[in-house]
Amino acid sequence: MAHSDARRHTAPTPSDRHAILVAAAFGSSPGAHPLPEAHGPEQNWLRAVALGGQGRYAAARAELTRVRGTGGVWSSFGASTEASLLRQLGGHRAAAVLDGRALAEAGSLRTSSGSTVAARRDVGTVAARRDVGTVAARRHVDVVAAWCDAATGLAADALGRGRLAVCGSLLDRCAAALDAAESEAGEKAFVRQRIRLAWVGAESALAAGDFTRARSRADRAVELADGFGSIRHSVKSDLVRSASLTGLPDHGPAMDLAADVLARAEEHELIPLQWAAAMLLDGLGAGRDVGRVRDLDAGRVRDLDAGRVRDFCATVIRGRGGRFVTLSAC
C-alpha cells in the first residue's frame, strides 16, 4: 500500500506532464528521458519532437503515427515533423511528399480559420465576442505556424535536391505569411518559425556560395534563438553559424564554434546535432580529440577525433531507428 501511495505522489500531474514535454521539445531540457506518457495529439507531437531531437527516430515515428490522421492542425504539424526526421538523414524526396501534405492540410485550415476570425464580429455580446475572438485568434496562430513549418520544410526539401529557385520562392512565401500574421498576433507568436526560416535561408545562401548572406541569416537565427529559450534551437543555430563561417579565409572561428556545438550537443544528448557538428569538423580537417561521446553501454565519456565521433553517432542513430538515405535516392 505504501508503494502504491508513493507512485501516486510521484506521477506527474496533467499540467506537469505538459510542462515537461514542452521543456523537452522547445525548452531547457532537450535530453530528458524517459518522457512522460502523452495524452492527446498535441502532447504526442511534443513528445515526437523531443524524441527526434535526441535521435530516437523509431520512438518519434511511433508518436507521430498517433498524430497523423487526427485531422486539424496537429495532423499538419505531425506530417511536417515526420518530414524533418527524414530530411535530417538525407531523405529529401520522401520528406517533400509529407511536407506537401502538411502544407495542403494547413492551407485548408488557413481558409477556414480566416473566416472564423472575421465572423467573430457577428457574435452578440461583448463578452461572447471576446471569448470567441480569443479562441479563433489562437487557432489562427497555430494554423499559420503549421503552414509555415510545412512551407519551410518544402524549401529545405527543394534545397537538398539542388532546386535553389524553388527554395527561394517558398522562403519568400513563408516570410510574407509571417509578416501578415505578425501584424495581428505580434512577433512573439512566431519566433520558432522565424528561426527555421533563418536556418534554411542561411543554408540556401551557402549552397549558392554567398557566405555574406549566409552569415547574416545565421546571425539572425542565433539572435532569435537566444530569446526563444530552447537549448536545441540555440545549438542548431550555432551549428548553422559555424557553417557560414567556413567562407572566411581562416577556418579557426568556424572550427572553434563547431567544437563548442559538438560539446553542447553531447552534454544535452542531442545525437543528430552532435553527428552534424562532427561531420562539419571532420570536413574542416579537425585534429584528434576534438569531440566527446558518451558510451551508452559503459556509462562513460571518451574523447575521440571528429571522424570517429561522426561514426559513433551514426551507429547510435541507426540503433534508434534512423534510416540514412544515399545521395542517389534523396
C-alpha positions in Angstrom: 0.0 0.0 0.0 2.8 2.4 0.8 4.4 1.7 -2.6 1.1 2.5 -4.3 0.9 5.8 -2.4 4.4 6.7 -3.4 3.7 6.0 -7.0 0.6 8.2 -6.9 2.6 11.1 -5.3 5.5 10.9 -7.9 3.4 10.6 -11.0 3.2 13.9 -12.9 0.0 15.9 -12.9 -1.5 16.7 -16.3 -0.1 20.3 -16.1 3.4 18.9 -15.0 3.3 16.4 -17.9 2.6 19.1 -20.4 5.3 21.3 -19.0 7.9 18.5 -19.1 7.1 17.8 -22.7 7.3 21.4 -23.7 10.6 21.8 -21.9 12.0 18.7 -23.7 10.7 19.8 -27.2 11.3 23.6 -27.0 13.0 24.4 -23.7 15.7 23.8 -21.2 15.8 20.0 -21.0 16.0 18.6 -24.5 17.8 15.5 -23.4 15.1 14.5 -20.8 14.5 10.7 -21.0 12.3 8.8 -20.3 9.5 11.2 -21.1 6.0 11.1 -19.5 3.2 9.4 -21.5 1.4 11.7 -23.9 -2.3 12.4 -23.7 -3.8 13.8 -26.9 -2.3 14.8 -30.2 -0.6 18.0 -29.0 1.4 16.0 -26.4 2.1 13.2 -28.9 3.6 15.8 -31.2 5.6 17.4 -28.4 6.9 14.0 -27.4 7.8 13.2 -31.0 9.7 16.5 -31.4 11.7 15.8 -28.3 12.5 12.2 -29.2 13.5 13.2 -32.7 15.9 15.8 -31.3 17.5 13.0 -29.2 17.9 10.8 -32.3 15.3 8.4 -31.1 13.8 8.1 -34.6 11.7 4.9 -34.2 10.1 6.2 -31.0 9.4 9.6 -32.6 7.7 8.0 -35.6 5.6 5.9 -33.3 4.3 9.1 -31.6 3.7 10.7 -35.0 1.5 7.8 -36.1 -0.8 8.7 -33.3 -0.9 12.4 -34.5 -1.3 11.7 -38.2 -4.9 11.3 -39.3 -6.3 13.1 -36.2 -7.3 15.9 -38.5 -6.8 19.6 -37.8 -3.6 21.5 -37.1 -1.8 18.7 -35.3 -2.1 16.4 -38.3 -0.3 19.0 -40.3 2.4 19.5 -37.6 2.8 15.8 -37.4 3.4 15.4 -41.2 5.9 18.2 -41.3 7.7 16.8 -38.3 8.0 13.4 -39.8 9.3 15.0 -42.9 12.0 16.7 -40.9 13.1 13.4 -39.5 13.5 12.0 -43.0 15.3 15.1 -44.2 17.8 15.1 -41.4 19.2 11.8 -42.7 19.1 12.7 -46.4 15.5 11.7 -47.4 14.6 14.9 -49.1 12.4 13.3 -51.8 10.2 11.4 -49.3 10.2 14.4 -47.0 8.7 16.6 -49.7 5.7 14.3 -50.0 4.9 14.7 -46.3 5.6 18.4 -46.3 3.3 18.8 -49.3 0.6 17.0 -47.4 1.2 19.2 -44.3 1.0 22.3 -46.5 -2.3 21.3 -48.0 -3.8 20.4 -44.7 -2.7 23.7 -43.1 -3.8 25.6 -46.3 -7.3 24.4 -46.0 -7.3 25.3 -42.3 -6.0 28.8 -43.0 -9.1 29.5 -45.2 -11.5 28.3 -42.5 -9.7 30.0 -39.6 -9.7 33.3 -41.5 -13.4 33.0 -41.9 -13.8 32.3 -38.2 -11.8 35.3 -37.2 -13.9 37.5 -39.4 -17.2 36.0 -38.2 -16.5 36.8 -34.6 -17.7 40.4 -35.2 -21.2 39.0 -35.6 -21.4 37.5 -32.1 -23.9 39.3 -29.9 -22.4 40.3 -26.6 -19.0 41.9 -25.9 -18.0 39.1 -23.6 -19.0 36.5 -26.1 -17.1 38.3 -28.9 -14.0 38.3 -26.6 -14.2 34.6 -25.9 -14.8 33.6 -29.5 -12.1 36.0 -30.7 -9.5 34.6 -28.3 -10.2 31.0 -29.4 -10.2 32.0 -33.0 -7.0 34.0 -32.8 -5.2 31.2 -31.0 -6.4 28.8 -33.6 -5.3 31.1 -36.4 -1.8 31.4 -34.9 -1.5 27.6 -34.8 -2.7 27.2 -38.3 -0.2 29.9 -39.7 2.6 28.2 -37.7 1.7 24.8 -39.2 1.6 26.3 -42.7 5.0 28.0 -42.3 6.5 24.8 -40.8 5.4 22.9 -43.9 6.5 25.7 -46.3 9.9 26.0 -44.7 10.2 22.2 -44.8 9.4 22.1 -48.5 12.0 24.8 -49.1 14.6 22.7 -47.3 13.5 19.6 -49.3 14.0 21.6 -52.5 17.4 22.8 -51.4 18.5 19.3 -50.6 17.7 18.4 -54.2 19.5 21.4 -55.7 16.4 23.4 -56.5 17.6 26.8 -55.2 15.0 28.8 -57.1 12.1 26.8 -55.7 13.6 27.0 -52.3 13.9 30.8 -52.5 10.3 31.2 -53.7 8.9 29.1 -50.8 11.0 31.0 -48.3 9.6 34.3 -49.7 6.0 33.0 -49.4 6.7 31.9 -45.8 8.2 35.3 -44.9 5.2 37.1 -46.4 2.8 34.9 -44.4 4.6 35.6 -41.2 4.7 39.4 -41.9 0.9 39.4 -42.3 0.2 37.2 -39.3 2.6 39.1 -37.0 0.8 42.4 -37.8 -2.2 40.9 -35.9 -0.7 38.4 -33.4 2.7 40.1 -32.8 6.3 38.9 -33.4 6.5 36.7 -30.3 3.8 34.4 -31.7 6.1 33.0 -34.5 9.7 33.1 -33.1 10.2 29.4 -33.8 9.0 29.8 -37.4 11.4 32.8 -37.9 14.3 30.7 -36.6 13.6 27.9 -39.0 13.2 30.4 -41.8 16.6 31.9 -41.0 18.2 28.4 -40.9 17.0 27.5 -44.3 17.8 30.9 -45.6 21.4 30.6 -44.4 21.7 27.1 -45.9 20.3 28.3 -49.2 22.9 31.1 -49.3 25.7 28.6 -48.5 24.5 26.4 -51.4 24.7 29.5 -53.7 28.2 30.4 -52.4 27.0 33.6 -50.8 28.8 33.4 -47.5 28.0 37.1 -46.5 24.2 36.5 -46.8 24.6 33.1 -45.1 26.3 34.7 -42.1 23.6 37.4 -41.9 20.8 34.8 -41.9 22.7 32.6 -39.4 23.3 35.6 -37.1 19.6 36.3 -37.2 18.8 32.7 -36.2 21.3 32.9 -33.3 19.8 36.2 -32.1 16.2 34.8 -32.2 17.2 31.5 -30.6 18.9 33.4 -27.7 15.5 34.9 -26.8 13.4 31.8 -27.5 14.6 29.7 -24.6 15.2 26.4 -26.5 18.6 24.8 -26.0 18.2 22.7 -29.1 17.4 25.7 -31.3 20.4 27.6 -29.9 22.7 24.7 -30.6 21.3 24.2 -34.1 21.6 28.0 -34.8 25.2 28.0 -33.7 25.8 25.0 -36.0 24.4 26.9 -38.9 26.5 29.9 -38.0 29.7 27.8 -37.8 29.0 26.5 -41.3 28.5 30.1 -42.5 32.0 31.0 -41.1 33.7 28.5 -43.3 33.7 31.1 -46.0 36.3 33.1 -44.1 40.0 32.7 -45.1 40.7 31.5 -41.5 38.7 28.4 -40.6 39.6 28.8 -36.9 36.4 30.6 -35.9 34.3 28.0 -37.7 36.2 25.1 -36.1 36.0 26.7 -32.6 32.3 27.2 -32.8 31.6 23.8 -34.3 33.6 22.2 -31.5 31.5 24.2 -29.0 28.4 22.9 -30.7 29.7 19.4 -30.5 30.3 19.7 -26.8 26.9 21.2 -26.1 25.1 18.6 -28.2 26.9 15.8 -26.3 26.0 17.5 -23.0 22.3 17.6 -23.8 22.3 14.2 -25.6 21.3 15.7 -29.0 22.8 13.0 -31.1 21.7 14.3 -34.6 23.3 17.7 -33.9 26.4 16.0 -32.4 26.6 13.9 -35.6 26.2 17.0 -37.8 28.8 19.0 -35.9 31.3 16.1 -36.1 30.8 15.9 -39.9 31.5 19.7 -40.2 34.6 19.4 -38.1 35.8 16.4 -40.0 35.3 18.2 -43.2 37.3 21.1 -42.0 40.2 18.8 -41.1 39.9 18.9 -37.4 42.7 17.2 -35.5 42.4 14.5 -32.9 40.4 14.6 -29.7 38.1 17.4 -30.7 34.9 15.7 -29.6 33.5 13.6 -26.8 31.0 10.8 -26.9 29.0 9.1 -24.2 29.5 5.3 -24.2 25.9 4.3 -23.7 26.6 0.8 -22.5 29.5 1.6 -20.1 28.2 4.9 -19.0 31.5 6.7 -19.5 32.7 9.6 -21.7 35.5 9.2 -24.2 37.5 11.7 -26.2 37.7 10.9 -29.9 38.6 12.6 -33.2 35.8 14.2 -35.2 35.5 11.3 -37.8 35.1 8.7 -35.1 32.5 10.9 -33.2 30.6 11.1 -36.5 30.7 7.3 -37.0 29.8 6.7 -33.3 26.8 9.0 -33.6 25.7 7.4 -36.9 25.8 4.0 -35.2 23.6 5.2 -32.3 21.2 6.8 -34.8 20.8 3.5 -36.7 20.3 1.7 -33.5 17.5 4.1 -32.6 15.7 3.6 -35.9 17.3 6.2 -38.1 17.4 5.4 -41.8 20.2 7.1 -43.7 19.4 7.8 -47.4 22.1 7.7 -50.1 22.6 10.7 -52.3 21.2 8.9 -55.3 17.9 8.2 -53.5 17.4 11.5 -51.7 
